[in-house]
Amino acid sequence: MNYLSRSILLLICLTVLFACDSAQMQEKQSNETHSEVLGQSKNLFLIRVNKKYGFIDRTGKIVIKPQFEFANDFVEGLALVPITNDETKLGYIDKTGKIVISLQSGGSDYSEGLAAIGVGEFTMHGGGDHKFGFIDKTGNQVIETSFREARPFSEGLSAVMNDEGKWGYIDKTGKVLIPFQFEDAFSFSENLACVLTNGLFGFIDKSGKVVIQPRFKRGNYRKICDWRSVRGNSALRTDFDY
């Protein structure tokens, strides 16, 4: 057998061995526990192990064992998780995993010390007979559940929707500071908020005064309602539609 033939034979053998090793490795991995890091909140990281959610610290040590069907990241020291196996009830845990607040129905992450909570029936696409209000970090209700929808507090105000489908803004006492008049409304950022009027997006200040006339067509509202992108682009078209 000449040198070339021996080289080709050696290459074939190595290829077969590598393929076998790869197959064995894949089989081994498929039998191992599946885990992944999904998110983080300062010193705790959200993980999923065998379809259960928990938290680890920065050293990789499990602080809250994976036990939840889902979990939100920690926000302002609390994380929203299901507290029943059928996920019909939610609650908030602290960083030791202790349930500190139990809810009867829906909830959201905390923002500026308050969290929107919902009571009633929830169906697909925001349907169902339900109302939203707000609780503080002790679980006490500070704003009654009287709104059809509610967004997180930002810069002291929250966008909420009434039964007629109109949006306005309330303060942390529940007082309406900007009347219900918009087709949609979003959180304040840098003293401005994006609102929808007659199918067009514009911006208001905290007094409710229009500072950028509604002229942006409905479409990718996340891009439109980013005040920084509007402010930072003097050549932004006003007739675009996504």
C-alpha positions as CSV (number, residue, x, y, z in Angstrom):
1,M,0.0,0.0,0.0
2,N,1.5,3.3,-1.0
3,Y,1.7,6.4,1.1
4,L,-1.3,8.1,-0.5
5,S,-3.5,5.0,0.0
6,R,-2.5,4.8,3.7
7,S,-3.3,8.5,4.2
8,I,-6.7,8.1,2.6
9,L,-7.5,5.1,4.8
10,L,-6.3,6.9,7.9
11,L,-8.5,9.9,7.1
12,I,-11.5,7.6,6.6
13,C,-10.9,5.9,10.0
14,L,-10.6,9.2,11.8
15,T,-13.8,10.5,10.2
16,V,-15.7,7.4,11.3
17,L,-14.4,7.7,14.9
18,F,-15.3,11.3,15.1
19,A,-18.8,10.6,13.9
20,C,-19.2,7.9,16.5
21,D,-17.9,10.2,19.3
22,S,-20.3,13.0,18.2
23,A,-23.3,10.6,18.2
24,Q,-22.4,9.3,21.7
25,M,-22.0,12.9,22.9
26,Q,-25.4,14.0,21.5
27,E,-27.0,10.9,23.1
28,K,-25.4,11.8,26.4
29,Q,-26.5,15.4,26.3
30,S,-30.1,14.4,25.5
31,N,-30.2,12.3,28.7
32,E,-28.8,15.2,30.8
33,T,-30.9,17.8,32.6
34,H,-31.8,20.6,30.3
35,S,-31.1,24.0,31.8
36,E,-30.7,27.6,30.5
37,V,-30.3,31.1,31.9
38,L,-33.1,33.3,30.7
39,G,-32.7,36.7,32.3
40,Q,-31.2,38.6,35.2
41,S,-32.1,41.2,37.8
42,K,-29.0,42.6,39.5
43,N,-27.8,39.7,41.6
44,L,-30.2,37.0,40.6
45,F,-30.6,35.2,37.3
46,L,-33.8,33.6,36.0
47,I,-33.2,30.0,34.9
48,R,-35.2,27.1,33.5
49,V,-34.4,23.5,34.4
50,N,-36.6,20.8,33.0
51,K,-39.3,23.3,32.2
52,K,-39.4,24.7,35.7
53,Y,-38.2,28.2,36.6
54,G,-36.0,29.3,39.5
55,F,-33.1,31.7,40.3
56,I,-29.4,31.5,40.7
57,D,-26.9,34.0,42.1
58,R,-23.8,35.3,40.3
59,T,-21.7,32.3,41.5
60,G,-24.2,29.9,39.9
61,K,-25.6,28.7,43.2
62,I,-29.3,28.0,43.1
63,V,-31.0,30.5,45.5
64,I,-34.6,29.7,44.6
65,K,-35.0,26.1,43.3
66,P,-36.7,25.7,39.9
67,Q,-40.4,25.0,40.8
68,F,-42.5,27.5,38.9
69,E,-44.4,27.0,35.7
70,F,-43.2,30.5,34.7
71,A,-41.6,33.5,36.5
72,N,-40.8,37.1,35.8
73,D,-37.5,38.7,36.7
74,F,-37.2,40.4,40.0
75,V,-38.2,44.0,39.8
76,E,-37.9,46.3,42.9
77,G,-37.1,43.2,45.0
78,L,-40.1,41.1,44.0
79,A,-40.9,38.6,41.2
80,L,-44.3,37.6,39.9
81,V,-44.9,33.8,39.8
82,P,-47.8,31.4,39.8
83,I,-48.6,30.2,43.3
84,T,-50.9,27.3,42.3
85,N,-50.1,24.3,40.1
86,D,-52.9,25.2,37.6
87,E,-51.5,28.8,37.3
88,T,-54.9,30.3,38.2
89,K,-53.4,32.4,41.0
90,L,-50.3,34.5,40.9
91,G,-48.2,36.1,43.6
92,Y,-45.0,37.8,44.4
93,I,-41.9,36.2,46.0
94,D,-39.0,37.9,47.7
95,K,-35.3,37.0,47.0
96,T,-35.5,34.1,49.4
97,G,-38.4,32.5,47.4
98,K,-40.9,33.3,50.1
99,I,-44.4,34.2,48.8
100,V,-45.0,37.6,50.3
101,I,-48.1,38.7,48.3
102,S,-50.9,36.5,47.0
103,L,-53.2,37.7,44.2
104,Q,-56.7,36.5,43.2
105,S,-56.0,36.9,39.5
106,G,-53.7,38.8,37.2
107,G,-50.7,40.9,38.1
108,S,-47.7,42.8,36.6
109,D,-44.2,43.8,37.6
110,Y,-43.7,46.6,40.1
111,S,-42.9,50.1,38.9
112,E,-42.2,53.0,41.2
113,G,-43.5,51.0,44.1
114,L,-46.8,50.0,42.6
115,A,-48.0,47.1,40.6
116,A,-51.1,46.8,38.4
117,I,-53.3,43.9,39.4
118,G,-56.4,42.6,37.7
119,V,-59.6,40.9,39.0
120,G,-62.3,39.2,37.0
121,E,-62.3,37.1,33.9
122,F,-59.4,37.2,31.4
123,T,-59.6,35.8,27.9
124,M,-57.6,35.9,24.7
125,H,-56.5,39.3,23.3
126,G,-57.5,41.2,26.5
127,G,-61.1,40.1,26.5
128,G,-63.2,39.1,29.4
129,D,-65.0,41.0,32.2
130,H,-62.1,42.3,34.3
131,K,-60.8,45.5,35.9
132,F,-57.3,46.8,36.9
133,G,-56.1,48.6,40.0
134,F,-52.9,49.0,41.9
135,I,-51.3,47.6,45.0
136,D,-48.2,48.7,47.0
137,K,-45.3,46.5,48.0
138,T,-47.1,45.3,51.1
139,G,-50.0,44.1,49.0
140,N,-52.3,46.8,50.1
141,Q,-54.7,48.1,47.5
142,V,-54.0,51.8,46.9
143,I,-56.0,52.4,43.7
144,E,-59.3,50.6,43.3
145,T,-59.8,48.1,40.4
146,S,-61.9,50.3,38.2
147,F,-60.0,50.5,34.9
148,R,-60.3,48.3,31.9
149,E,-56.6,48.4,31.2
150,A,-53.6,49.9,33.0
151,R,-49.9,50.5,32.2
152,P,-47.0,50.7,34.7
153,F,-46.4,53.9,36.5
154,S,-43.6,56.0,35.0
155,E,-42.6,59.5,36.2
156,G,-45.5,59.5,38.7
157,L,-48.3,58.8,36.2
158,S,-50.0,55.7,34.8
159,A,-51.9,55.4,31.5
160,V,-55.3,53.7,32.2
161,M,-58.4,52.9,30.1
162,N,-62.0,53.5,31.1
163,D,-65.1,51.4,30.2
164,E,-65.6,53.4,27.0
165,G,-62.3,52.4,25.7
166,K,-60.6,55.9,26.1
167,W,-57.2,56.4,27.7
168,G,-56.1,59.0,30.2
169,Y,-53.6,59.3,33.1
170,I,-53.8,59.0,36.8
171,D,-51.4,59.8,39.7
172,K,-50.5,57.5,42.5
173,T,-53.7,58.3,44.5
174,G,-55.8,57.3,41.5
175,K,-56.8,60.8,40.7
176,V,-57.3,61.5,36.9
177,L,-54.8,64.2,35.9
178,I,-55.2,63.9,32.2
179,P,-58.8,63.2,31.1
180,F,-59.9,60.1,29.2
181,Q,-59.7,61.1,25.5
182,F,-57.1,59.1,23.7
183,E,-57.5,55.9,21.6
184,D,-54.3,54.6,23.1
185,A,-51.7,56.0,25.5
186,F,-48.2,54.9,26.7
187,S,-45.9,55.6,29.6
188,F,-44.1,58.9,30.2
189,S,-40.4,59.2,29.4
190,E,-38.4,62.4,29.7
191,N,-41.7,64.2,30.5
192,L,-43.4,63.2,27.3
193,A,-45.9,60.4,26.5
194,C,-47.0,58.9,23.2
195,V,-50.7,59.0,22.5
196,L,-53.0,57.9,19.7
197,T,-55.6,60.3,18.4
198,N,-57.7,59.8,15.3
199,G,-55.5,57.0,14.2
200,L,-52.3,59.0,14.5
201,F,-49.6,59.1,17.1
202,G,-48.3,62.3,18.8
203,F,-46.8,63.4,22.1
204,I,-48.2,65.2,25.2
205,D,-46.5,66.6,28.2
206,K,-47.6,66.0,31.8
207,S,-50.2,68.7,31.7
208,G,-51.9,66.9,28.8
209,K,-50.8,69.6,26.3
210,V,-49.9,68.3,22.9
211,V,-46.3,69.2,22.1
212,I,-45.9,67.1,19.0
213,Q,-49.0,67.0,16.9
214,P,-50.5,63.6,16.0
215,R,-49.1,62.9,12.6
216,F,-47.4,59.5,12.8
217,K,-49.4,56.7,11.2
218,R,-50.3,53.6,13.1
219,G,-48.0,50.7,12.6
220,N,-44.8,49.8,14.5
221,Y,-45.9,51.8,17.6
222,R,-42.8,50.8,19.6
223,K,-40.6,52.7,17.1
224,I,-43.0,55.6,16.8
225,C,-43.5,56.0,20.5
226,D,-39.8,56.0,21.4
227,W,-39.5,59.7,22.0
228,R,-35.7,59.5,21.7
229,S,-35.9,58.2,18.2
230,V,-38.3,61.0,17.2
231,R,-36.3,63.7,18.9
232,G,-33.0,62.4,17.6
233,N,-34.0,62.2,13.9
234,S,-34.9,65.6,12.4
235,A,-35.5,64.0,9.1
236,L,-38.1,61.5,10.4
237,R,-40.9,61.1,7.8
238,T,-44.3,62.0,9.0
239,D,-46.2,60.0,6.4
240,F,-44.7,56.6,7.0
241,D,-46.8,53.5,7.5
242,Y,-45.4,50.1,8.4
